[in-house]
Amino acid sequence: MLSIISFIQKVSIMVRVLIHHGGKFRWGEEYTGETFDMGTCDVDYLSTLELSHSVKSLGYLQVGSMWWSLDDDPVTEVKPLLGDEDIITMQNQVYKERSNILHVWVEHAVDQPCFAEPDVELHVGEVDVGREGNLGDGAETEEVIWVME
């Protein structure tokens, strides 16, 4: 009988993973934003790497902190999801509660901005785009901006 119980405990649990992103989270109260349904996954194969990859597939260049909660009260029971130790804690909780839904909350990291050099001059002008005639005699032109260093 003991071997059957051990076998039952090791059977994998499939969870529906919902990734909440692009919104505002008020701790313990509410979340407003978008939700991406990652589909059903085997909880044993979830990792921070796989979750980060799914978040990046939504168009984010960088992923900040992630948090998780289970299906019962997703907003008030949020826990950090920072590495392998947190993944194991989450997996154990899923097995313990036999949860069907895993909520992942994503904190978007600010992407590094790219600034132009402060001493660069921008010039606006027109150039011939190579359609009929010569510049200045009714030829087709387009406005362009170029950098002078």
N, C-alpha and C positions, 0 to 999 in steps of 0.2 A: 504494500500500500504506500509506503514511503517513497518508493521509486516513481510511482504514478504522480504523486504530489510534486516531486522535484521536477518531473517532466513538464507538468502543467505550468509551473512557475517559470520555466525557461522558454515557453512558447512566446514568440514575438508578438508585440502589439502594434497595430497599425494606427497612426494618428493622422488626422487632417491638420495640416500646418497652415495657419493664417498669419501672414506677415503684414503688420500695421506700419505704415510709413507715410511720410510727407504731411504730417499733421501736427496737432498739438495735444499733449498729454498732460492732464491735471492729475497728479498723484492721488490715487484712491478715489477719484471722482468720475472722470470721463475721458474719452479720447475722441477727437474729431480729426479725420483725415481719410486716407485711402487704405483699403485692405486688399492684399494680393493673396489669392488662394493657391498655395503651392501644391495642393493635391494631397493625396494620402501617401504617407511614408512609413517605413519600418522604423520605429523609434530607436532601435539598436544601431542603425546606420546614419543617424543624424549627427552632424558635427558643426562646429562654428564655421569651418571652412565652407561646407556645403551651404549653410544659411547665408554666409557673406556673399557667396557666388550668386545665390538667388536674388539677394538684394541688389547686387551690381547689375544683374540682368534687367532690373527695373529702371536703369539709367543713372544710378549713382556711381560716381567715380571712387568715392571712399565711403567706408562704413564706420560709423562711430560706435558707441556702446550698443549692445543688444540686451534685451530683457525678455523674460518669458513668464507665462502664467498658463494655467490649465483651464478647462472649459467651465468650471463652476462659477467663479467670480473673477473674470479676467483682469479687471482694472485694479482691484484692491489687493490682490495677491501677487504682485509683480516682483520677480527675483532677477538678479544679474545673470547674464549669459556671456561670460568673458573668456572662458577657456574650457579645457577638457574636464576639469573638476566640476564646473557648473553643468556641463553636459551630462555627466554621470549622475549628479544630484537630480537633474530634470528627468532623466530616464528612470531612475529609481522611483521618483514621485509618480510618473505615468504608470508604472507597474503597480505601485501601491494603490492608487486610486482608480486604476483601470479607465483612464481618461480617453476620450475620443478625439478631443480637439486640443491642439497646442497653439497658443498665441505667442507670436514673437513680435516685440516692439522694437523698432529701429530708431536710433538717434543718428540723424544725418550729420556726418562730419563736414565742416566747411572745406570745400575744395580750395586749393592754393590758387589765388588769383595771379594773373600774369599782367604786369604793368608795363606800359611803354616807358622808355627813357624820358626823363623830364626835359631834356634839352633837345628833343626831336621836334622838328617843325613839320606840320602836316600841310600839304598844299592841295588845292582842289583845282581841277582844270578839265579840259575836254580832250579826247583823243579820237582819231579816225579809227573806226572799227572795220575799215576795209570794204565798205559798201558804196558803190557808185560815186564817182566824182572825187575831188580833192578837198581836203579840209579847207573850209572857208567859202566853198562855192555850193553849199547845200548838201554836202556829203553827210551821211549819217554819223553821228558822234555819240559817245557815252561819257557821262561824268565819272571821273576817277579821283581817287585820293592816293597820294603817294607820300613817302617819307623822305625828307631831306636831312642828311646827317652832317 
